[in-house]
Amino acid sequence: MERSYLASIKFLFVAFGTGILSKKLTLLLGALHFDLLVPFFQDLYYLLTWPVLALLFLVFYLFISDLRYVNKGAPVTAREIQDPRIYLSAERTFLSWIRTGISIVIFGFVIAKFNFFLSNLALILHTKITLQMTFAGMDVVFVVLGVISISMGTVGFFLTLHQVDHGAYRPHVTLYAAYGLSFFVAMAILGYQLFQVGVAHG
C-alpha cells in the first residue's frame, strides 16, 4: 500500500512543482520580453496546479479510506516474518519514502532559488518583478513535507525491523495517520496560496 501511494504523491508533487515553475517562467519571459511564450507557460500553470491539487486531495481521501482497513487483514504469521523477503520489502518501502521526500525537497529548493534568481534579475535589468506572484513561502511547505516524508520513512523502517526481529508485525497506523495529517495540512496551505494568488491577479 505504501509504495503505491508514495509513487502517486511523488508524481503529483513533481507535476505541481512544475506548474509553479511554469508561473515563474512567465515572469522571467515577461521581463525578457519573450511575450509569445508567456501564454504557453501560463496555460501549463493552470493545467498543473488546481487539477493536480484536486488529485492530491483524492489520493488523501483514498489513503484515509484504506487506513480504516489496515488492521482488519489476516495476521502475519511467524513463518512469514522469518522470510528474508520481509526485510527486502521493508528496504524497498524505505527507499520509496526516501525518493518521495527527496523529490519534494528538491522542488522546494528549486522554487526558493528561482525566487532568488528573479530578485537578482530585477536588479540587473532595472525592472520590477512582482514577487508575490512567485508564491513566497511555498518552498518552505515543499521542504518541510519532504523532510517529514524522509523522517516517517526512516521511523517506519526501523519500527518494522524491530517488530520483525521480535517475531510480530503490525502496520504502523499511527505513523500513517500522522503523515496523512501533515500531508493534508500541506495541501491546504498550497491551496490557500493558489487561491490568494488567483484573487490578487484575477
N, C-alpha and C positions, 0 to 999 in steps of 0.2 A: 504493500500500500504506500509506504513512504516514498520509494523511488519513483513511482508513477506521479505522485503529487509534486515531488520536488522537481522533476523534469518539466512539468507543466508550469510551475511557478517560475523556474529559471527562464524558460522560453518567453513567458508573458512579460516578465520584468525586463528582459532584454528588448523585447518589442516596445514596451512602454518607454524605456530609456531612449530608444532610437527615435521615438516620437518627440520626446523633449529636445533631443539634439537637433531634430529637424526644425523645431521652432527657433532654436538658437541660430541655426544656419540662415533662417530668413532674416535675422537681424544682421548677421555678417554680410550676407549678399546685398541687403539693402544699403549697408554702409559703404560697400564697394561698388554700388550702382549696377549690380547684375540683376536688374529687375525682372528679366524674363524667367529666371529660375525660381523666384520667390513663390509664385502660385503653386508650383510642384511641391516644394517642401512644406508649404502651408497646408496643402491637402494631405500630405503624408502625416503631418502633425495631428490633424483631426482624425485620420484613419487609425493611428496607433496610440491614441490616448484614451478617449472616453470608451470606445468599444473594447479595448484591451482591459481597461479598469473594470468594465462590466463583467468580462470573462474572469478576472481575478476574484471578484465577488462571488461568481458562480462556483469557482474552484473552492473558495472558502465554505460555501454552503454545502457542497458535496463532501468536503473534508469533515465538517461537523456532523453531517448525516452518517458518514461511515464511522465516525468516532463513537457513536452510540452503540455500535455492534462489535467493537473491537474485542471486548472481554466476553462476548457471547459465543465465541467459536469453541471448537474442541480443544481441550488442554494439550499442551505439548508434553509428550511422553519422555521418560528418562532416556530411552533408546534414541529418540530423535535429538535430544540435547547433546548426546555424546557424539553425534555425527559431525565430523570436521567441517562439513559444508555449512553448518550453522555459523562457524567463525568466518568463513569466506563470505557468507551472505551479510553478516554484520559489517565486515570491512567494505563491501560494495555499497551498503546503505550509508555508512560513514562517509565514504568518498562522494556519494551523491549530495549529502549535506554540505560538504566542503566545496564542491563545484558550484552548487547553488549560491552559497554565501559569497564565494569569491567573485562570481559573475555579478552579483548585485552590488558588492563593494566597488568593483572596478567601474561600473557605470556611475556610481556616486562620485568617485574621484574624477571621472571624465567630465561630468556636469560641473563640478567645482572648478576644474581647470579651465573649462570653456568660459565660465563667468570671469575668471581672472584674465583670460585672453581678450574677451570683449572689452573689459575695462581698460586694458592697455592699448587696445586698438583704437578706442575712442580718443585716448590722449594723443596717440601718434597722428591720427587723421584730423585732430582738432574738430571733432564732431561729437554729437551726443547720441548715445545708445541707451534706450530705455531699459534699464536693468531689471525693473520689476517684471518685465516680460520673460526674464530668464529663470523664473521660478526659484528665487532665493530661498534657501533652506531645504529644498527638495533633495539636494545632495546629501544632507545630513540624514534624512529619512532612509535613503538607499544604504548608506554606510552602516547606520545603526541596525537596520533589518538584516543586512549581510552578516554583521558581527554576531547578531543573535542566532542566525541560522548556523553559523560555524560553531557557536557555543552549544547550541541544542544538539547538534550532531555529535559533538565530542562527548557531552554528558551522556547522551543516549547510547553511544558506542561502549563506553566504559561500564555503564549500568548493565548492558546486555552481557558483556563479558563476565561481570561479577555474578550475574544470575546463572549463566550457563555453567560457570565453574562450581557453583553450589547446587547444580542439578535441578534448577527450577527456573522457568522463564514466564514472565507475564509482560504483556505490552505496556509501554510507558504512556498510559493515558494522560496522566497529569502533565507530562512533558509535552505531549501533543497539544493538549488544551492550552498550555502556556504559549506555545508557538502560534497556535491559532489566534489567540488574543492579540499578540504582538503583530501578527500579520494583518488582522482586521484594523487595528489602530493605525498601522502604516497606510493601508488603503484609504481609510477615512481621511487622513491628513493629505494624502495625494489628491483625493477627490476634492477636498476643500480648496487646495491650492489651484487646481484646474478651474474650479468654479470662480475663484477670486480673479484669476487672470481673464476668464471669459467676461466677467462683469466689467472689469476695468477697461477692456479693449473690445467689447462687443459693439 
